[in-house]
């Protein structure tokens, strides 16, 4: 699917959609900063994002994830991945294309569809099976994909995106982010 070129207006509009409380990225930019630059500056950011989509990858300097360990009330840790401001801005700009694709490819049995949860899908299928007049047996499977993303074959996933008509210009840079370098940070101390 061919995407229209990103414009300076889209850069500024997307920037304004981030909360003032959004985390500042490790590159030092708060996402609302992009809305404060000149139209010409926003045009340069738009050109850079269009180049990302053309080249199907983010610049090496932005291909990094900071993993922050937040302490939960029970004392355990919750890892939060903080992407570069450029990556996060790109995702916000292309969010509507992703939602449009998702709506056009919705299936009743997908738990990851809008306004659905995994338990709601399983319970709905169970209720439908019990309510059916059929005496045939039925089965609902809830498959927990623990560590799923660590085992995905990225090249195969890209091929699946193409066959499902999902824009590769959005998918490939996102899929590649799973192989980016990561830095772990806890209470101001970072790994190398």
N, C-alpha and C positions, 0 to 999 in steps of 0.2 A: 504494500500500500504506500502510495506516494504522499508525503506530508508537505504541507505548505511551509514556506520558509518562515522561520521565527523572526519577528520584528522587534524593534526597540520598544514599541508600545506594549507588546506582550511581556517583555522583560520587566518593565516598570509595573505593569498590572499584577504580574505574578509576585513580584517583590512585596507589593502592598498586601497580599493575601497571607503573608506570614505574620504570626503574632509577635508583638514586641517581646514576649517572653520566650520566643524560639531561641534555641541554643545558638551561640556564635560558633561558626565552624572553626576547625583547627587552623584554617588559613587566615583567621582573623577577621573575616567579613561576616557581619550579621546580614541576613537575607534582606532586610528592609533597606540596607545601604544601596542596593541596586536601584531602588526607586528614587534615590536622591541624586544620582549622577545625571549629567546632561543627556540630552537626546542623542548627541553624537557618541557619548560614552556608552549609553545603553545599546546603540547600534553596533558598537564594537563587540559587546557581550553577545548580542544576537548573532553576529557574524561568527564568533567563536563557537556558539552552540550549533549553528548550522554546519560548521566544519566538523564538529563532533558527530553529527548525524551523517554527514557525507563520508567521513572516515571510519564510522562505526566504532569509535573509541574516544575516551576522554584523554586529555593531555596527561603525560606521565606525572607531572607535578600535582595534578588533581586526583590521581588514581591511588588514593590512600584512604584508609578508614581508621579513625581513632575510636577504640573500644574503651568506654568509660565504665568502671564498675561502681554502680550505685548501691548503697547499703539499704536493704529492705528492713522493714520494722522487726522481722524475726531474726535479723542478724546475717542472713544469707545475702548474696550479691546478685544483682541484676545487671547483666552486660547490655549496654546501649551502644550501638554503632553510630558514630557521627561522621557523615560523609562530607566532602568538600562543599563549599557554598555553590560552586558551579554545578555540581551533580544535583544538589537539592533544588536549585532554581530550575534546571532542565526538567526535572520530574514534575515540578509544579506547573510549568508551562505546558507540558504534554499530558497532564492528568486527564483532560477532557477526552482526548483521542483514545486513551486507555479505557475510560468509562464507556465511551460509545462502542468500542470493540466488545467490551464485556457484555453490554446489553444486547448487542446483535448476536452474541454467541452463548447466551444464557441457556442453561439446561436445568430441568427440575431436579435432577439428581446431583447437581454441583453444590456442595456445601459452601464453597467460597464465593458464591454469588452475593450481590448486594442484599442486605437485610436478612441474611441467613446465617445460622450457626450450624456447626457439625451436629450437635445433639438434636436440633430442630429437624434436620433432614432425616436423621435416623428414626426419630419418633414419628414423623409424618409417614415414612415408608412403612413402619410397623403398623400404624393405624390403618393405612390403605390396605395392607395385606390382610389384616384381621377383618376388615369391613367387606372385603371382596367375597362374592358368592362362590368363588372357586374353592374346590377342596385340594387344589394343588399346593404343594409345599412352597414356601418362599424363604428367602434369605436376605438379610441386610448386613452389610459388612462395614465396620468402622475401622479403617486401617490407619493406625498411628504411625506417621512417618517421622520417627525420631531421627534426628541428624540427616534429614532428607536432603538438604541443600549441599551437604558435603559429598553426596554420592551421585549428584546429577551430572550427566555427561553434557557439558556445555555446548559442544558442537551439535549434538543430537537435538538439544533444546532449541537451538537456533533454526535448525531444519524444520522442527515442528512449528515454530512461530511463522516461518515462511508459508508452510502448507496450510496454516490456519488463517493466513492473511493478516497476521499481526505485524505492524510496522517494525522491520528489522532495525531501523534507525533508532528506535526506542529500546527494543529488546536486547540487541547485541551489547551496547555499552552497559546496560543493567546486568546482564548475565556475566559479562567480564568482571564486574565488580567483586564477584566471589573469589577471584584469584588475586585481588589487589593486596598489597602489603597492609598489615595492621599493626597498630601500636596500642598496647594496653596501658591504661592510666588508672591509678587509684590514689586518691588524696594527693594529687599533684606530682606523683612519681610515675614516670613513664618507662616502658620497656624499650629496648632498642631493636 
